[in-house]
């Protein structure tokens, strides 16, 4: 229950993380950092195995190199639900939306 809350792309205003896997839930994700020097969206193309581990990752689209580095670091904490019926390698996107510091 609640898995649908993590599907799709989060809105631009609040920051967050979303993914494009319709049949998997995100069982581990990074703690949300409050704000960053710059805001923007980073989309990371990932390959997930049946165990729910990300085995390959690459930047698909990014607002900046700095946000790309942050996203690649945060993605190390992401895990998906296991699925014995999934393909050995499943492909999808994880979207990070970073909120600009307001101070």
N, C-alpha and C positions, 0 to 999 in steps of 0.2 A: 504494500500500500504506500502511496505517496511517491512512487517512482515517476509518475507523470510530471511531478513538480520539477524534475531535473531534465526533462526532454526539451529539445529545441534551443533557441538562442535567447539568452536573457536580454532584458531591455537595456538600452543604453544609459539610462540615468542613474542606476543604483550600483552597478558593479556586480560581478557574479561569475558563475561557471555553468555551462550547459554542454550537452552532447547530442549526437545524432543517432545513437544506437537505440532503436525502438524496442528491442527485445532484451535489453540489459539495463540494470540499475547501477548507479555509481555507489559503491559500498564504502569507499574511502575517498576523501577529497581534501585538498589543502584548506587550512583555516583561512577565512577571508581576512585579508589585510585591509585596513581602513581606507587608506588613500595613498596615491602616488604623485610624484612630481608632475607626471603627465598622464592623461587619460587616453583611453582608446581600446580597440578590440584586437585580439589576437586569435586566429584560428589555427589550430594544430591538427594536422592529419595524423591519425594514429592507427596502428595495427594492434589488435587485442587477441590474445590466445584464449583457449577454452577455460583456462584458470582465472581469467579476468585481468591478467597482467598486460600492461602495455609493453610490447616487444619491439616496436619501431615507432619513431615519431619524427615529424618534420614540420617546419613552419609553412603553412599554406598561404596565409595573409596576415600582415601585421601593421600596426600603426607606427611602430618604431623598433629599432634594434634593441633598445633598452627594455621595452615591454616584451619583446621576443625572449630575451634572456630570462626575465622573471617568469614568463609562462613556461618555458622549458624546465626551469627549476621546480616550479609548482607541480608540474605534471608528474614528477617522480612520486608524488604522494597519492596519485589517483589509482584506484582499483575498481574494477567492475565485478558484477556478480558472475559466478561460475556458470558455465552452460556446457554440458556434455553433448548437447545436440547442435551446438553452433559449429560453423566451419572451423577448421584448425586455426585459420587466421581470418579475423573479421576486421573490416576497414570502416573508419568513420572519422568524424571531426569532433574535437573538443574546442569550445569557444570560451575564452576568458574576456570579460569586460572589466577594465580597470577604471576606477573612479579617480578623478583629479583631486588633489589635496585642495581644500577650500581655505586654508589659513593663509 
